[in-house]
Amino acid sequence: MKRRWIAALLLVAGLLVPAGPARAATALPAGKANWVVAVAGLDQASVNNYRDWVRLGYYAFTTDGLVVHNYWTWNLLDQPVRVDSVYADCAGDVPDCYVKTVDGFAGDPTGGFQGAYSYTSDGRLKITWTKDAAGNARSPLTEYWNLTSLGTVARMNSATFYTDPPQIPASGVFSDYSATFGIGYGSNAGLGRETRATMTQLVTDARYNARKYTGTFVVENGGTVSRQSTGGTWWFGSGNQTPGDANYGNPWQVCANAQCIGWNQHNSSCNCGATFPTKNRVRYIAEIGGGRRNTEWYWCQCLAQGQPCYKANSHPRPLLQVVDDDGVFQGWVGVEAFTHVSTSTLLPDGQYASAYFGLFDMVPDQLLP
């Protein structure tokens, strides 16, 4: 298994390509080789009976028309659980807690594909996956992506990712399998850990800490697929709201271990009633594993009912950083795999309608459509 993973990494790094006949040079998608991509199979529960899934990973293209995908994936019916990652020991009133992520994200990618790419007559990117991560033949899976060049970075998205409300595409519009939505960003920066921005940089670097990161979140919850926004009007630096706002002068804090940042967002929409009246929302972002990985976690402080950390139905979101050709951080693509658990046992309770499964981007305004 270790050899397969090493080979997959070499493929992503461009150091090894699958054996085969020589191919004519193929233009890279929007001129970019390395992409961070989120894909999901979401539909109304009345159609798929909660068989929703999300996938987050890397697409690496070469000019011989080949593409490799390494990914992490989670299925709603499997009820993936939250696990501890980095310990958040931030300053200020940020609770000291272990940042939760989704089980499996701290380890090696859990799957992969190999395939080929081309372009349709109307300029869409066509990808056909024909092999698994180890190079074994599999039933072909085809995807069609819309491409947008944004200078030092580029975007790919499924046909209906930006429709509001979301439209479930007919088979063959985005994919010929169960994938219904996708979003990704690419550049020619490497995919290694050395390319990602550190947590300290997000808070202190003037290139990053005064920008708002927002985007589109397509999510299945309550049996329906809806579109919401990600991020917010805040940013990472000091005074992250307008003067007079409850959060002015209450910025994100870097953890003492420098592996995470945290923020106790005052006067949010959280509301648990008079017994625990605080409206604070606790947010964290942490470094995790190698490559471009980060993980986000947030919850309403009132739900902890006076305890320092909330352990039940919080929001874990695996992330991959978007980095442009110049090595500049440009936000994230991510997925949410929120399994509902019993507040007494903290074990999955089969309440699939209460889960949140979705995908999103969270980028500066200039990268939004």
Summary of the structure (lengths in Angstrom):
residues: 369
radius of gyration: 20.3
end to end distance: 40.9
largest distance: 69.8
contacts: 1234
relative contact order: 0.18
helix: 11%
strand: 41%
